[in-house]
Amino acid sequence: MIREERDPAFWYEIASHPALEGALMGLSANQVAETAMQASILPLASDNGGFFFGRMDALGLTVELHTVYRPAGWGREVSVAAKQAFTWVFGVAQVIVTCEVSRNHRSSPPRSFGFAIAGDWQITPIGRLRPWVLTRRAWETSPAHRRLISCR
């Protein structure tokens, strides 16, 4: 289901959905689409959206996660795709970091995946953000990962 997707047309179609207006951290749909072509970004997609994993260090051991899905992918699709994406990324990386946006309730990462709050709410140029972290070890011992393994 999950695939590496560098086609900017795919990402533009996702990011330009009206339901995502104001949820792209200040980026335009064109800027989101251009992100998929950057060498430091691993864009993993399913039918209705996907994930950008950006390298934060030279070795790629720590990556920053951004998620963008149109409404048709909210729920089951994003959950299944996230499990596949994290399995892919943790083939190399050891830590995934992301931020929750206070005005976007969908930006809170799932605790059942092993995510933990990594700091307090901070005022930033794009609004109030709170950092979260997921280590490889926390992912591998999480309820979501255990259910994934038991389904194989």
MDTraj code that builds the backbone (N, CA, C; nanometers):
import mdtraj as md
import numpy as np

residues = "MET ILE ARG GLU GLU ARG ASP PRO ALA PHE TRP TYR GLU ILE ALA SER HIS PRO ALA LEU GLU GLY ALA LEU MET GLY LEU SER ALA ASN GLN VAL ALA GLU THR ALA MET GLN ALA SER ILE LEU PRO LEU ALA SER ASP ASN GLY GLY PHE PHE PHE GLY ARG MET ASP ALA LEU GLY LEU THR VAL GLU LEU HIS THR VAL TYR ARG PRO ALA GLY TRP GLY ARG GLU VAL SER VAL ALA ALA LYS GLN ALA PHE THR TRP VAL PHE GLY VAL ALA GLN VAL ILE VAL THR CYS GLU VAL SER ARG ASN HIS ARG SER SER PRO PRO ARG SER PHE GLY PHE ALA ILE ALA GLY ASP TRP GLN ILE THR PRO ILE GLY ARG LEU ARG PRO TRP VAL LEU THR ARG ARG ALA TRP GLU THR SER PRO ALA HIS ARG ARG LEU ILE SER CYS ARG".split()
xyz = np.array([
    [0.0813, -0.1196, 0.0000],
    [0.0000, 0.0000, 0.0000],
    [0.0858, 0.1261, 0.0000],
    [0.1877, 0.1313, 0.0843],
    [0.2737, 0.2495, 0.0913],
    [0.3798, 0.2410, -0.0178],
    [0.4153, 0.3571, -0.0724],
    [0.5150, 0.3618, -0.1792],
    [0.5907, 0.4936, -0.1706],
    [0.7129, 0.4939, -0.2228],
    [0.7847, 0.6203, -0.2365],
    [0.7206, 0.6946, -0.3523],
    [0.6836, 0.8210, -0.3288],
    [0.6119, 0.8989, -0.4301],
    [0.6752, 1.0372, -0.4450],
    [0.7458, 1.0583, -0.5558],
    [0.8127, 1.1865, -0.5788],
    [0.7412, 1.2741, -0.6816],
    [0.6303, 1.2273, -0.7354],
    [0.5563, 1.3042, -0.8349],
    [0.4893, 1.4250, -0.7689],
    [0.5322, 1.5473, -0.8036],
    [0.4727, 1.6653, -0.7402],
    [0.3232, 1.6801, -0.7721],
    [0.2777, 1.6278, -0.8846],
    [0.1352, 1.6377, -0.9190],
    [0.0487, 1.5624, -0.8169],
    [0.0974, 1.4465, -0.7711],
    [0.0245, 1.3710, -0.6689],
    [0.0105, 1.4543, -0.5419],
    [0.1232, 1.5097, -0.4957],
    [0.1219, 1.5838, -0.3701],
    [0.0432, 1.7136, -0.3819],
    [0.0475, 1.7781, -0.4993],
    [-0.0310, 1.8987, -0.5195],
    [-0.1801, 1.8668, -0.5073],
    [-0.2230, 1.7568, -0.5691],
    [-0.3639, 1.7168, -0.5619],
    [-0.4072, 1.6946, -0.4169],
    [-0.3205, 1.6323, -0.3379],
    [-0.3531, 1.6087, -0.1967],
    [-0.3566, 1.7414, -0.1204],
    [-0.2516, 1.8191, -0.1298],
    [-0.2362, 1.9415, -0.0506],
    [-0.3345, 2.0513, -0.0890],
    [-0.3887, 2.0456, -0.2083],
    [-0.4818, 2.1503, -0.2509],
    [-0.6268, 2.1193, -0.2133],
    [-0.6514, 2.0075, -0.1442],
    [-0.7877, 1.9747, -0.1024],
    [-0.8379, 2.0843, -0.0068],
    [-0.9605, 2.1328, -0.0273],
    [-1.0137, 2.2417, 0.0571],
    [-1.0135, 2.2117, 0.2073],
    [-1.0289, 2.0868, 0.2454],
    [-1.0306, 2.0518, 0.3883],
    [-0.8951, 2.0737, 0.4550],
    [-0.7891, 2.0886, 0.3770],
    [-0.6555, 2.1067, 0.4333],
    [-0.6139, 2.2531, 0.4409],
    [-0.7020, 2.3409, 0.3986],
    [-0.6707, 2.4837, 0.4034],
    [-0.6365, 2.5231, 0.5467],
    [-0.5223, 2.5863, 0.5636],
    [-0.4771, 2.6288, 0.6949],
    [-0.4061, 2.5212, 0.7755],
    [-0.3934, 2.3997, 0.7212],
    [-0.3314, 2.2901, 0.7962],
    [-0.1952, 2.2502, 0.7398],
    [-0.1378, 2.3329, 0.6542],
    [-0.0114, 2.2972, 0.5888],
    [0.1069, 2.3759, 0.6437],
    [0.0957, 2.4183, 0.7677],
    [0.2034, 2.4888, 0.8374],
    [0.2534, 2.6096, 0.7589],
    [0.1616, 2.6798, 0.6947],
    [0.1956, 2.8006, 0.6219],
    [0.2449, 2.7789, 0.4800],
    [0.2522, 2.6545, 0.4365],
    [0.2984, 2.6253, 0.3006],
    [0.1811, 2.6249, 0.2037],
    [0.2096, 2.6596, 0.0791],
    [0.1097, 2.6477, -0.0260],
    [0.1102, 2.5037, -0.0771],
    [0.0078, 2.4669, -0.1521],
    [0.0033, 2.3331, -0.2120],
    [0.1231, 2.3123, -0.3041],
    [0.1651, 2.4164, -0.3750],
    [0.2834, 2.4060, -0.4618],
    [0.4091, 2.3778, -0.3810],
    [0.4245, 2.4432, -0.2675],
    [0.5427, 2.4208, -0.1838],
    [0.5441, 2.2793, -0.1270],
    [0.4284, 2.2289, -0.0891],
    [0.4205, 2.0904, -0.0405],
    [0.4624, 1.9960, -0.1529],
    [0.4109, 2.0201, -0.2728],
    [0.4440, 1.9355, -0.3880],
    [0.5935, 1.9375, -0.4189],
    [0.6551, 2.0521, -0.4086],
    [0.7992, 2.0640, -0.4357],
    [0.8825, 1.9906, -0.3313],
    [0.8305, 1.9793, -0.2103],
    [0.9019, 1.9105, -0.1021],
    [0.9322, 1.7661, -0.1397],
    [0.8421, 1.7029, -0.2125],
    [0.8586, 1.5616, -0.2494],
    [0.9803, 1.5372, -0.3367],
    [1.0301, 1.6407, -0.3999],
    [1.1443, 1.6243, -0.4910],
    [1.2785, 1.6493, -0.4231],
    [1.2780, 1.6922, -0.2982],
    [1.4028, 1.7208, -0.2280],
    [1.4738, 1.5910, -0.1901],
    [1.6034, 1.5882, -0.2131],
    [1.6827, 1.4677, -0.1862],
    [1.6830, 1.4300, -0.0377],
    [1.6701, 1.5281, 0.0510],
    [1.6749, 1.4998, 0.1947],
    [1.5403, 1.4530, 0.2502],
    [1.4393, 1.4444, 0.1653],
    [1.3044, 1.4050, 0.2055],
    [1.2715, 1.2675, 0.1482],
    [1.2141, 1.1812, 0.2308],
    [1.1592, 1.0542, 0.1842],
    [1.0075, 1.0695, 0.1856],
    [0.9443, 1.0831, 0.0673],
    [0.7992, 1.0969, 0.0616],
    [0.7331, 0.9604, 0.0415],
    [0.6600, 0.9147, 0.1414],
    [0.5913, 0.7856, 0.1339],
    [0.4413, 0.8109, 0.1267],
    [0.3747, 0.7473, 0.0296],
    [0.2347, 0.7779, 0.0032],
    [0.1487, 0.6534, -0.0050],
    [0.0193, 0.6743, 0.0224],
    [-0.0858, 0.5774, -0.0072],
    [-0.1852, 0.6512, -0.0977],
    [-0.3036, 0.6023, -0.1133],
    [-0.3964, 0.6589, -0.2115],
    [-0.4359, 0.8041, -0.1862],
    [-0.4559, 0.8417, -0.0615],
    [-0.5122, 0.9733, -0.0303],
    [-0.4204, 1.0659, 0.0475],
    [-0.2908, 1.0397, 0.0421],
    [-0.1959, 1.1255, 0.1109],
    [-0.0720, 1.0490, 0.1484],
    [-0.0028, 1.1004, 0.2481],
    [0.1180, 1.0318, 0.2883],
    [0.2002, 1.1101, 0.3879],
    [0.3276, 1.0784, 0.3898],
    [0.4200, 1.1269, 0.4918],
    [0.5471, 1.1786, 0.4264],
    [0.6000, 1.2849, 0.4814],
    [0.7323, 1.3333, 0.4454],
    [0.8230, 1.3077, 0.5650],
    [0.9320, 1.2355, 0.5415],
    [1.0322, 1.2122, 0.6442],
    [1.1568, 1.2886, 0.6035],
    [1.1923, 1.3901, 0.6803],
    [1.3082, 1.4727, 0.6496],
    [1.4259, 1.4384, 0.7378],
    [1.5405, 1.4160, 0.6753],
    [1.6614, 1.3840, 0.7526],
    [1.7019, 1.5029, 0.8380],
    [1.7329, 1.4752, 0.9638],
    [1.7742, 1.5801, 1.0563],
    [1.9223, 1.5723, 1.0897],
    [1.9872, 1.4650, 1.0470],
    [2.1307, 1.4521, 1.0695],
    [2.1928, 1.3883, 0.9459],
    [2.3229, 1.3943, 0.9368],
    [2.3932, 1.3472, 0.8166],
    [2.3726, 1.1988, 0.7891],
    [2.3504, 1.1201, 0.8920],
    [2.3357, 0.9758, 0.8743],
    [2.1907, 0.9310, 0.8581],
    [2.0977, 1.0209, 0.8817],
    [1.9566, 0.9849, 0.8705],
    [1.9036, 0.9045, 0.9877],
    [1.9709, 0.9131, 1.1023],
    [1.9254, 0.8383, 1.2200],
    [1.8059, 0.9049, 1.2871],
    [1.7939, 1.0358, 1.2705],
    [1.6810, 1.1106, 1.3234],
    [1.6102, 1.1771, 1.2063],
    [1.4776, 1.1571, 1.1999],
    [1.3992, 1.2158, 1.0910],
    [1.2806, 1.2927, 1.1482],
    [1.2406, 1.3954, 1.0744],
    [1.1240, 1.4750, 1.1109],
    [1.0073, 1.4309, 1.0237],
    [0.8931, 1.4073, 1.0857],
    [0.7738, 1.3577, 1.0184],
    [0.6713, 1.4680, 0.9975],
    [0.6175, 1.4738, 0.8749],
    [0.5014, 1.5577, 0.8436],
    [0.4012, 1.4696, 0.7706],
    [0.2755, 1.4829, 0.8060],
    [0.1687, 1.4008, 0.7496],
    [0.0695, 1.4893, 0.6770],
    [0.0284, 1.4452, 0.5578],
    [-0.0734, 1.5199, 0.4827],
    [-0.1673, 1.4206, 0.4140],
    [-0.2934, 1.4219, 0.4593],
    [-0.3971, 1.3351, 0.4031],
    [-0.5236, 1.4160, 0.3789],
    [-0.5881, 1.3901, 0.2653],
    [-0.7199, 1.4486, 0.2422],
    [-0.8226, 1.3630, 0.3176],
    [-0.9451, 1.4137, 0.3368],
    [-1.0438, 1.3438, 0.4199],
    [-1.0684, 1.1978, 0.3834],
    [-1.0621, 1.1620, 0.2575],
    [-1.0867, 1.0227, 0.2184],
    [-0.9856, 0.9264, 0.2811],
    [-0.8709, 0.9772, 0.3249],
    [-0.7686, 0.8923, 0.3852],
    [-0.7647, 0.8967, 0.5364],
    [-0.8446, 0.9836, 0.5977],
    [-0.8460, 0.9945, 0.7430],
    [-0.9007, 0.8661, 0.8031],
    [-0.8429, 0.8219, 0.9104],
    [-0.8906, 0.7009, 0.9762],
    [-0.8062, 0.5801, 0.9406],
    [-0.8705, 0.4771, 0.8893],
    [-0.8042, 0.3486, 0.8642],
    [-0.6860, 0.3610, 0.7675],
    [-0.7044, 0.4333, 0.6557],
    [-0.5956, 0.4404, 0.5576],
    [-0.4689, 0.4994, 0.6170],
    [-0.4805, 0.6117, 0.6854],
    [-0.3611, 0.6746, 0.7423],
    [-0.3000, 0.5863, 0.8506],
    [-0.3815, 0.5152, 0.9272],
    [-0.3289, 0.4279, 1.0318],
    [-0.2491, 0.3114, 0.9728],
    [-0.3063, 0.2446, 0.8734],
    [-0.2372, 0.1327, 0.8090],
    [-0.1102, 0.1819, 0.7389],
    [-0.1222, 0.2939, 0.6685],
    [-0.0070, 0.3484, 0.5963],
    [0.1041, 0.3902, 0.6929],
    [0.0669, 0.4472, 0.8071],
    [0.1676, 0.4885, 0.9054],
    [0.2459, 0.3688, 0.9572],
    [0.1779, 0.2597, 0.9845],
    [0.2466, 0.1387, 1.0316],
    [0.3475, 0.0914, 0.9271],
    [0.3081, 0.0921, 0.8021],
    [0.3993, 0.0510, 0.6949],
    [0.5138, 0.1506, 0.6791],
    [0.4822, 0.2793, 0.6865],
    [0.5850, 0.3824, 0.6705],
    [0.6876, 0.3772, 0.7836],
    [0.6405, 0.3598, 0.9073],
    [0.7335, 0.3556, 1.0198],
    [0.8222, 0.2319, 1.0119],
    [0.7661, 0.1212, 0.9694],
    [0.8468, 0.0005, 0.9499],
    [0.9552, 0.0268, 0.8462],
    [0.9212, 0.0937, 0.7374],
    [1.0162, 0.1296, 0.6313],
    [1.1256, 0.2208, 0.6867],
    [1.0844, 0.3291, 0.7511],
    [1.1790, 0.4305, 0.7987],
    [1.2688, 0.3757, 0.9084],
    [1.2144, 0.2943, 0.9971],
    [1.2968, 0.2391, 1.1041],
    [1.3913, 0.1298, 1.0543],
    [1.3913, 0.1023, 0.9255],
    [1.4945, 0.0184, 0.8662],
    [1.6305, 0.0867, 0.8705],
    [1.6292, 0.2200, 0.8827],
    [1.7522, 0.2998, 0.8903],
    [1.7511, 0.3912, 1.0121],
    [1.6444, 0.4678, 1.0276],
    [1.6371, 0.5688, 1.1336],
    [1.6190, 0.5048, 1.2711],
    [1.6497, 0.5820, 1.3731],
    [1.6322, 0.5379, 1.5119],
    [1.5318, 0.6250, 1.5871],
    [1.5061, 0.7464, 1.5355],
    [1.4181, 0.8414, 1.6038],
    [1.3349, 0.9174, 1.5004],
    [1.2055, 0.9299, 1.5284],
    [1.1155, 1.0144, 1.4488],
    [1.0638, 1.1235, 1.5404],
    [1.0737, 1.2475, 1.4954],
    [1.0182, 1.3599, 1.5707],
    [0.9099, 1.4259, 1.4859],
    [0.8113, 1.4808, 1.5534],
    [0.7045, 1.5539, 1.4847],
    [0.6488, 1.6569, 1.5814],
    [0.5636, 1.7450, 1.5311],
    [0.5011, 1.8457, 1.6164],
    [0.3501, 1.8406, 1.6025],
    [0.2847, 1.8570, 1.7144],
    [0.1401, 1.8714, 1.7191],
    [0.1097, 2.0204, 1.7104],
    [0.0130, 2.0560, 1.6293],
    [-0.0287, 2.1952, 1.6131],
    [-0.1563, 2.2149, 1.6949],
    [-0.1571, 2.3119, 1.7844],
    [-0.2703, 2.3260, 1.8773],
    [-0.4034, 2.3471, 1.8056],
    [-0.4022, 2.4118, 1.6924],
    [-0.5287, 2.4395, 1.6230],
    [-0.5687, 2.3279, 1.5251],
    [-0.4937, 2.2177, 1.5227],
    [-0.5234, 2.1067, 1.4319],
    [-0.5260, 1.9769, 1.5125],
    [-0.6438, 1.9346, 1.5558],
    [-0.6542, 1.8151, 1.6410],
    [-0.6058, 1.6891, 1.5700],
    [-0.6024, 1.6874, 1.4375],
    [-0.5539, 1.5703, 1.3634],
    [-0.4010, 1.5591, 1.3653],
    [-0.3335, 1.6600, 1.4164],
    [-0.1867, 1.6581, 1.4157],
    [-0.1268, 1.5849, 1.5350],
    [-0.2092, 1.5437, 1.6286],
    [-0.1588, 1.4722, 1.7453],
    [-0.1252, 1.3279, 1.7068],
    [0.0005, 1.2868, 1.7236],
    [0.0367, 1.1501, 1.6849],
    [-0.0198, 1.0470, 1.7826],
    [-0.0401, 0.9253, 1.7352],
    [-0.1020, 0.8225, 1.8198],
    [-0.0074, 0.7666, 1.9262],
    [-0.0514, 0.7721, 2.0495],
    [0.0267, 0.7143, 2.1595],
    [0.0391, 0.5630, 2.1445],
    [-0.0610, 0.5001, 2.0807],
    [-0.0562, 0.3540, 2.0635],
    [0.0575, 0.3107, 1.9715],
    [0.1187, 0.4057, 1.9014],
    [0.2352, 0.3780, 1.8173],
    [0.3649, 0.3923, 1.8962],
    [0.3561, 0.4446, 2.0182],
    [0.4746, 0.4643, 2.1012],
    [0.5205, 0.6085, 2.1106],
    [0.4502, 0.7008, 2.0453],
    [0.4883, 0.8423, 2.0531],
    [0.4759, 0.8929, 2.1961],
    [0.5673, 0.9815, 2.2336],
    [0.5652, 1.0441, 2.3660],
    [0.5857, 1.1943, 2.3495],
    [0.5191, 1.2700, 2.4341],
    [0.5374, 1.4153, 2.4330],
    [0.6813, 1.4452, 2.4709],
    [0.7448, 1.5347, 2.3955],
    [0.8860, 1.5640, 2.4182],
    [0.9101, 1.7054, 2.4693],
    [0.8059, 1.7798, 2.4951],
    [0.8227, 1.9164, 2.5437],
    [0.6889, 1.9856, 2.5609],
    [0.6962, 2.1103, 2.6051],
    [0.5762, 2.1896, 2.6286],
    [0.5338, 2.2621, 2.5015],
    [0.4117, 2.3144, 2.5048],
    [0.3625, 2.3973, 2.3955],
    [0.4514, 2.5203, 2.3818],
    [0.4833, 2.5526, 2.2580],
    [0.5674, 2.6692, 2.2292],
    [0.4996, 2.7551, 2.1237],
    [0.5086, 2.8849, 2.1407],
    [0.4591, 2.9777, 2.0397],
    [0.5652, 2.9861, 1.9299],
    [0.5231, 2.9654, 1.8053],
    [0.6132, 2.9727, 1.6897],
    [0.5492, 3.0620, 1.5841],
    [0.6215, 3.0946, 1.4785],
    [0.5621, 3.1761, 1.3714],
    [0.4410, 3.1107, 1.3039],
    [0.4234, 2.9799, 1.3197],
    [0.3091, 2.9133, 1.2570],
    [0.2037, 2.8696, 1.3591],
    [0.2174, 2.9145, 1.4819],
    [0.1206, 2.8816, 1.5858],
    [0.1837, 2.8066, 1.7015],
    [0.0988, 2.7602, 1.7939],
    [0.1460, 2.6849, 1.9107],
    [0.1737, 2.5411, 1.8690],
    [0.2957, 2.4961, 1.8980],
    [0.3392, 2.3606, 1.8641],
    [0.3877, 2.2886, 1.9885],
    [0.3709, 2.1560, 1.9870],
    [0.4242, 2.0717, 2.0943],
    [0.4987, 1.9565, 2.0285],
    [0.6255, 1.9344, 2.0657],
    [0.7035, 1.8272, 2.0036],
    [0.6702, 1.6894, 2.0607],
    [0.6780, 1.5897, 1.9724],
    [0.6598, 1.4491, 2.0073],
    [0.7774, 1.3708, 1.9510],
    [0.8070, 1.2579, 2.0124],
    [0.9178, 1.1743, 1.9671],
    [0.8745, 1.0274, 1.9674],
    [0.9263, 0.9552, 1.8693],
    [0.9055, 0.8106, 1.8616],
    [1.0414, 0.7470, 1.8351],
    [1.0882, 0.6658, 1.9291],
    [1.2137, 0.5945, 1.9078],
    [1.1829, 0.4588, 1.8441],
    [1.2841, 0.4033, 1.7835],
    [1.2668, 0.2704, 1.7230],
    [1.2245, 0.1684, 1.8293],
    [1.2861, 0.1745, 1.9429],
    [1.2520, 0.0808, 2.0509],
    [1.1073, 0.0998, 2.0968],
    [1.0620, 0.2250, 2.1102],
    [0.9233, 0.2493, 2.1509],
    [0.8259, 0.1986, 2.0446],
    [0.8601, 0.2169, 1.9168],
    [0.7762, 0.1650, 1.8080],
    [0.7683, 0.0122, 1.8142],
    [0.8822, -0.0531, 1.8307],
    [0.8856, -0.1990, 1.8276],
    [0.8152, -0.2633, 1.9468],
    [0.7971, -0.1885, 2.0554],
    [0.7276, -0.2421, 2.1723],
    [0.5857, -0.1849, 2.1866],
    [0.5415, -0.1071, 2.0891],
    [0.4099, -0.0427, 2.0961],
    [0.2969, -0.1400, 2.0641],
    [0.1763, -0.1107, 2.1127],
    [0.0602, -0.1934, 2.0775],
    [0.0359, -0.1975, 1.9264],
    [0.0552, -0.0869, 1.8574],
    [0.0324, -0.0833, 1.7125],
    [0.1276, -0.1776, 1.6398],
    [0.2533, -0.1773, 1.6796],
    [0.3524, -0.2652, 1.6142],
    [0.3246, -0.4115, 1.6481],
    [0.2888, -0.4394, 1.7731],
    [0.2575, -0.5779, 1.8105],
    [0.1399, -0.6319, 1.7301],
    [0.0367, -0.5480, 1.7094],
    [-0.0776, -0.5920, 1.6270],
    [-0.0349, -0.6126, 1.4832],
    [0.0550, -0.5309, 1.4329],
    [0.1045, -0.5447, 1.2955],
    [0.1781, -0.6778, 1.2803],
    [0.2623, -0.7108, 1.3749],
    [0.3400, -0.8352, 1.3713],
    [0.2467, -0.9565, 1.3812],
    [0.1459, -0.9492, 1.4675],
    [0.0566, -1.0634, 1.4860],
    [-0.0331, -1.0863, 1.3644],
    [-0.0450, -0.9875, 1.2763],
    [-0.1278, -1.0013, 1.1553],
    [-0.0521, -1.0670, 1.0416],
    [0.0768, -1.0848, 1.0547],
    [0.1563, -1.1415, 0.9457],
    [0.1498, -1.2909, 0.9424],
])
top = md.Topology()
chain = top.add_chain()
for i, resn in enumerate(residues, 1):
    res = top.add_residue(resn, chain, resSeq=i)
    for name in ("N", "CA", "C"):
        top.add_atom(name, md.element.get_by_symbol(name[0]), res)
traj = md.Trajectory(xyz[None], top)
